[in-house]
Amino acid sequence: MGTGFLVFIDDADDAACYPLSSLLGMTVASDATILMKFKSSLDPASSDNDLVTLTCTSDKERECMIAIATQVNKASGVVVVADDIKSEYCHPNITGCAITLDT
């Protein structure tokens, strides 16, 4: 795994930047929904985790997960996974994100 950071921006005043080392995993929660789980950014010793929910094109979850994993493995700087303000995503089938702290 690279040594960079993953950035998620879902609103003008709602953004998160996680070191790659805090990524615990990705799962497909349902059609068009990928969950990315991170160690808590508020309390790294906590058993709670932060959750980033990515919305993507229906039935394209696999492609999106592979694209994220590929970029994570190459990263040594910053990877913007999802920026809803600028509509910029690390894969064209990612369409949005939501950040939830300490879930």
mmCIF file of the C-alpha atoms, coordinates in Angstrom:
data_MODEL
# 
_entry.id   MODEL 
# 
loop_
_atom_site.group_PDB 
_atom_site.id 
_atom_site.type_symbol 
_atom_site.label_atom_id 
_atom_site.label_alt_id 
_atom_site.label_comp_id 
_atom_site.label_asym_id 
_atom_site.label_entity_id 
_atom_site.label_seq_id 
_atom_site.pdbx_PDB_ins_code 
_atom_site.Cartn_x 
_atom_site.Cartn_y 
_atom_site.Cartn_z 
_atom_site.occupancy 
_atom_site.B_iso_or_equiv 
_atom_site.pdbx_formal_charge 
_atom_site.auth_seq_id 
_atom_site.auth_comp_id 
_atom_site.auth_asym_id 
_atom_site.auth_atom_id 
_atom_site.pdbx_PDB_model_num 
ATOM 1   C CA . MET A 1 1   ? 0.000   0.000  0.000   1.00 0.00 ? 1   MET A CA 1 
ATOM 2   C CA . GLY A 1 2   ? 1.225   3.494  -0.783  1.00 0.00 ? 2   GLY A CA 1 
ATOM 3   C CA . THR A 1 3   ? 2.087   6.136  1.776   1.00 0.00 ? 3   THR A CA 1 
ATOM 4   C CA . GLY A 1 4   ? -0.248  8.899  0.661   1.00 0.00 ? 4   GLY A CA 1 
ATOM 5   C CA . PHE A 1 5   ? -3.613  10.267 1.675   1.00 0.00 ? 5   PHE A CA 1 
ATOM 6   C CA . LEU A 1 6   ? -7.187  9.767  0.468   1.00 0.00 ? 6   LEU A CA 1 
ATOM 7   C CA . VAL A 1 7   ? -9.382  12.867 0.166   1.00 0.00 ? 7   VAL A CA 1 
ATOM 8   C CA . PHE A 1 8   ? -13.183 13.005 0.190   1.00 0.00 ? 8   PHE A CA 1 
ATOM 9   C CA . ILE A 1 9   ? -15.204 16.226 -0.143  1.00 0.00 ? 9   ILE A CA 1 
ATOM 10  C CA . ASP A 1 10  ? -18.975 16.022 0.030   1.00 0.00 ? 10  ASP A CA 1 
ATOM 11  C CA . ASP A 1 11  ? -19.877 19.641 0.775   1.00 0.00 ? 11  ASP A CA 1 
ATOM 12  C CA . ALA A 1 12  ? -18.202 23.026 1.127   1.00 0.00 ? 12  ALA A CA 1 
ATOM 13  C CA . ASP A 1 13  ? -17.737 22.470 4.867   1.00 0.00 ? 13  ASP A CA 1 
ATOM 14  C CA . ASP A 1 14  ? -17.554 18.669 4.953   1.00 0.00 ? 14  ASP A CA 1 
ATOM 15  C CA . ALA A 1 15  ? -14.346 16.960 3.900   1.00 0.00 ? 15  ALA A CA 1 
ATOM 16  C CA . ALA A 1 16  ? -11.986 14.273 5.135   1.00 0.00 ? 16  ALA A CA 1 
ATOM 17  C CA . CYS A 1 17  ? -8.376  13.353 4.444   1.00 0.00 ? 17  CYS A CA 1 
ATOM 18  C CA . TYR A 1 18  ? -7.183  9.951  5.658   1.00 0.00 ? 18  TYR A CA 1 
ATOM 19  C CA . PRO A 1 19  ? -3.697  8.457  5.595   1.00 0.00 ? 19  PRO A CA 1 
ATOM 20  C CA . LEU A 1 20  ? -3.724  5.226  3.600   1.00 0.00 ? 20  LEU A CA 1 
ATOM 21  C CA . SER A 1 21  ? -2.652  3.394  6.744   1.00 0.00 ? 21  SER A CA 1 
ATOM 22  C CA . SER A 1 22  ? -6.065  4.096  8.303   1.00 0.00 ? 22  SER A CA 1 
ATOM 23  C CA . LEU A 1 23  ? -8.014  2.385  5.492   1.00 0.00 ? 23  LEU A CA 1 
ATOM 24  C CA . LEU A 1 24  ? -9.547  -0.788 6.921   1.00 0.00 ? 24  LEU A CA 1 
ATOM 25  C CA . GLY A 1 25  ? -11.361 -1.962 3.794   1.00 0.00 ? 25  GLY A CA 1 
ATOM 26  C CA . MET A 1 26  ? -14.023 -1.509 1.137   1.00 0.00 ? 26  MET A CA 1 
ATOM 27  C CA . THR A 1 27  ? -17.289 -3.368 0.673   1.00 0.00 ? 27  THR A CA 1 
ATOM 28  C CA . VAL A 1 28  ? -20.243 -3.196 -1.685  1.00 0.00 ? 28  VAL A CA 1 
ATOM 29  C CA . ALA A 1 29  ? -23.205 -2.436 0.568   1.00 0.00 ? 29  ALA A CA 1 
ATOM 30  C CA . SER A 1 30  ? -25.884 -2.536 -2.123  1.00 0.00 ? 30  SER A CA 1 
ATOM 31  C CA . ASP A 1 31  ? -26.355 -1.690 -5.774  1.00 0.00 ? 31  ASP A CA 1 
ATOM 32  C CA . ALA A 1 32  ? -24.445 1.518  -6.560  1.00 0.00 ? 32  ALA A CA 1 
ATOM 33  C CA . THR A 1 33  ? -23.016 1.843  -3.022  1.00 0.00 ? 33  THR A CA 1 
ATOM 34  C CA . ILE A 1 34  ? -19.452 1.250  -1.807  1.00 0.00 ? 34  ILE A CA 1 
ATOM 35  C CA . LEU A 1 35  ? -18.523 1.610  1.854   1.00 0.00 ? 35  LEU A CA 1 
ATOM 36  C CA . MET A 1 36  ? -14.960 2.550  2.790   1.00 0.00 ? 36  MET A CA 1 
ATOM 37  C CA . LYS A 1 37  ? -14.104 2.043  6.457   1.00 0.00 ? 37  LYS A CA 1 
ATOM 38  C CA . PHE A 1 38  ? -11.301 3.968  8.177   1.00 0.00 ? 38  PHE A CA 1 
ATOM 39  C CA . LYS A 1 39  ? -9.840  4.107  11.663  1.00 0.00 ? 39  LYS A CA 1 
ATOM 40  C CA . SER A 1 40  ? -11.523 6.903  13.613  1.00 0.00 ? 40  SER A CA 1 
ATOM 41  C CA . SER A 1 41  ? -10.117 10.325 12.774  1.00 0.00 ? 41  SER A CA 1 
ATOM 42  C CA . LEU A 1 42  ? -11.456 11.718 16.058  1.00 0.00 ? 42  LEU A CA 1 
ATOM 43  C CA . ASP A 1 43  ? -9.919  9.067  18.317  1.00 0.00 ? 43  ASP A CA 1 
ATOM 44  C CA . PRO A 1 44  ? -7.502  6.593  16.677  1.00 0.00 ? 44  PRO A CA 1 
ATOM 45  C CA . ALA A 1 45  ? -7.571  4.435  19.842  1.00 0.00 ? 45  ALA A CA 1 
ATOM 46  C CA . SER A 1 46  ? -11.355 4.090  19.586  1.00 0.00 ? 46  SER A CA 1 
ATOM 47  C CA . SER A 1 47  ? -13.030 0.921  18.401  1.00 0.00 ? 47  SER A CA 1 
ATOM 48  C CA . ASP A 1 48  ? -15.372 3.140  16.367  1.00 0.00 ? 48  ASP A CA 1 
ATOM 49  C CA . ASN A 1 49  ? -14.600 3.795  12.718  1.00 0.00 ? 49  ASN A CA 1 
ATOM 50  C CA . ASP A 1 50  ? -15.247 6.508  10.165  1.00 0.00 ? 50  ASP A CA 1 
ATOM 51  C CA . LEU A 1 51  ? -17.280 5.559  7.133   1.00 0.00 ? 51  LEU A CA 1 
ATOM 52  C CA . VAL A 1 52  ? -17.204 7.052  3.651   1.00 0.00 ? 52  VAL A CA 1 
ATOM 53  C CA . THR A 1 53  ? -20.122 6.031  1.469   1.00 0.00 ? 53  THR A CA 1 
ATOM 54  C CA . LEU A 1 54  ? -19.428 6.275  -2.242  1.00 0.00 ? 54  LEU A CA 1 
ATOM 55  C CA . THR A 1 55  ? -22.259 6.338  -4.727  1.00 0.00 ? 55  THR A CA 1 
ATOM 56  C CA . CYS A 1 56  ? -21.487 4.943  -8.147  1.00 0.00 ? 56  CYS A CA 1 
ATOM 57  C CA . THR A 1 57  ? -23.148 3.864  -11.357 1.00 0.00 ? 57  THR A CA 1 
ATOM 58  C CA . SER A 1 58  ? -25.315 0.778  -10.915 1.00 0.00 ? 58  SER A CA 1 
ATOM 59  C CA . ASP A 1 59  ? -23.412 -2.490 -11.445 1.00 0.00 ? 59  ASP A CA 1 
ATOM 60  C CA . LYS A 1 60  ? -20.049 -0.670 -11.701 1.00 0.00 ? 60  LYS A CA 1 
ATOM 61  C CA . GLU A 1 61  ? -19.015 -1.185 -8.066  1.00 0.00 ? 61  GLU A CA 1 
ATOM 62  C CA . ARG A 1 62  ? -16.317 -3.718 -8.970  1.00 0.00 ? 62  ARG A CA 1 
ATOM 63  C CA . GLU A 1 63  ? -14.687 -1.375 -11.494 1.00 0.00 ? 63  GLU A CA 1 
ATOM 64  C CA . CYS A 1 64  ? -14.720 1.481  -8.987  1.00 0.00 ? 64  CYS A CA 1 
ATOM 65  C CA . MET A 1 65  ? -13.219 -0.630 -6.205  1.00 0.00 ? 65  MET A CA 1 
ATOM 66  C CA . ILE A 1 66  ? -10.449 -1.896 -8.480  1.00 0.00 ? 66  ILE A CA 1 
ATOM 67  C CA . ALA A 1 67  ? -9.681  1.665  -9.633  1.00 0.00 ? 67  ALA A CA 1 
ATOM 68  C CA . ILE A 1 68  ? -9.466  2.898  -6.028  1.00 0.00 ? 68  ILE A CA 1 
ATOM 69  C CA . ALA A 1 69  ? -7.289  -0.059 -4.979  1.00 0.00 ? 69  ALA A CA 1 
ATOM 70  C CA . THR A 1 70  ? -4.985  0.493  -7.961  1.00 0.00 ? 70  THR A CA 1 
ATOM 71  C CA . GLN A 1 71  ? -4.526  4.169  -7.125  1.00 0.00 ? 71  GLN A CA 1 
ATOM 72  C CA . VAL A 1 72  ? -4.035  3.376  -3.419  1.00 0.00 ? 72  VAL A CA 1 
ATOM 73  C CA . ASN A 1 73  ? -1.280  0.911  -4.240  1.00 0.00 ? 73  ASN A CA 1 
ATOM 74  C CA . LYS A 1 74  ? 0.545   3.497  -6.366  1.00 0.00 ? 74  LYS A CA 1 
ATOM 75  C CA . ALA A 1 75  ? -0.071  6.500  -4.126  1.00 0.00 ? 75  ALA A CA 1 
ATOM 76  C CA . SER A 1 76  ? 2.733   8.435  -2.499  1.00 0.00 ? 76  SER A CA 1 
ATOM 77  C CA . GLY A 1 77  ? 0.909   11.753 -2.362  1.00 0.00 ? 77  GLY A CA 1 
ATOM 78  C CA . VAL A 1 78  ? -2.755  12.667 -2.385  1.00 0.00 ? 78  VAL A CA 1 
ATOM 79  C CA . VAL A 1 79  ? -5.533  10.731 -4.121  1.00 0.00 ? 79  VAL A CA 1 
ATOM 80  C CA . VAL A 1 80  ? -8.800  12.626 -4.455  1.00 0.00 ? 80  VAL A CA 1 
ATOM 81  C CA . VAL A 1 81  ? -11.307 9.779  -4.444  1.00 0.00 ? 81  VAL A CA 1 
ATOM 82  C CA . ALA A 1 82  ? -14.398 11.985 -4.508  1.00 0.00 ? 82  ALA A CA 1 
ATOM 83  C CA . ASP A 1 83  ? -14.899 15.741 -4.666  1.00 0.00 ? 83  ASP A CA 1 
ATOM 84  C CA . ASP A 1 84  ? -18.606 16.533 -4.916  1.00 0.00 ? 84  ASP A CA 1 
ATOM 85  C CA . ILE A 1 85  ? -17.942 20.294 -5.088  1.00 0.00 ? 85  ILE A CA 1 
ATOM 86  C CA . LYS A 1 86  ? -15.856 20.051 -8.273  1.00 0.00 ? 86  LYS A CA 1 
ATOM 87  C CA . SER A 1 87  ? -17.523 16.841 -9.535  1.00 0.00 ? 87  SER A CA 1 
ATOM 88  C CA . GLU A 1 88  ? -14.098 15.207 -9.718  1.00 0.00 ? 88  GLU A CA 1 
ATOM 89  C CA . TYR A 1 89  ? -13.724 11.510 -8.984  1.00 0.00 ? 89  TYR A CA 1 
ATOM 90  C CA . CYS A 1 90  ? -10.899 8.986  -9.277  1.00 0.00 ? 90  CYS A CA 1 
ATOM 91  C CA . HIS A 1 91  ? -13.113 6.858  -11.547 1.00 0.00 ? 91  HIS A CA 1 
ATOM 92  C CA . PRO A 1 92  ? -15.796 8.088  -13.973 1.00 0.00 ? 92  PRO A CA 1 
ATOM 93  C CA . ASN A 1 93  ? -18.455 5.790  -12.437 1.00 0.00 ? 93  ASN A CA 1 
ATOM 94  C CA . ILE A 1 94  ? -18.125 7.307  -8.957  1.00 0.00 ? 94  ILE A CA 1 
ATOM 95  C CA . THR A 1 95  ? -20.851 9.945  -8.629  1.00 0.00 ? 95  THR A CA 1 
ATOM 96  C CA . GLY A 1 96  ? -20.783 11.114 -5.018  1.00 0.00 ? 96  GLY A CA 1 
ATOM 97  C CA . CYS A 1 97  ? -19.741 10.573 -1.414  1.00 0.00 ? 97  CYS A CA 1 
ATOM 98  C CA . ALA A 1 98  ? -20.925 11.014 2.170   1.00 0.00 ? 98  ALA A CA 1 
ATOM 99  C CA . ILE A 1 99  ? -18.700 11.110 5.268   1.00 0.00 ? 99  ILE A CA 1 
ATOM 100 C CA . THR A 1 100 ? -19.765 9.727  8.643   1.00 0.00 ? 100 THR A CA 1 
ATOM 101 C CA . LEU A 1 101 ? -17.434 10.062 11.635  1.00 0.00 ? 101 LEU A CA 1 
ATOM 102 C CA . ASP A 1 102 ? -17.171 7.486  14.447  1.00 0.00 ? 102 ASP A CA 1 
ATOM 103 C CA . THR A 1 103 ? -19.719 4.900  13.327  1.00 0.00 ? 103 THR A CA 1 
# 
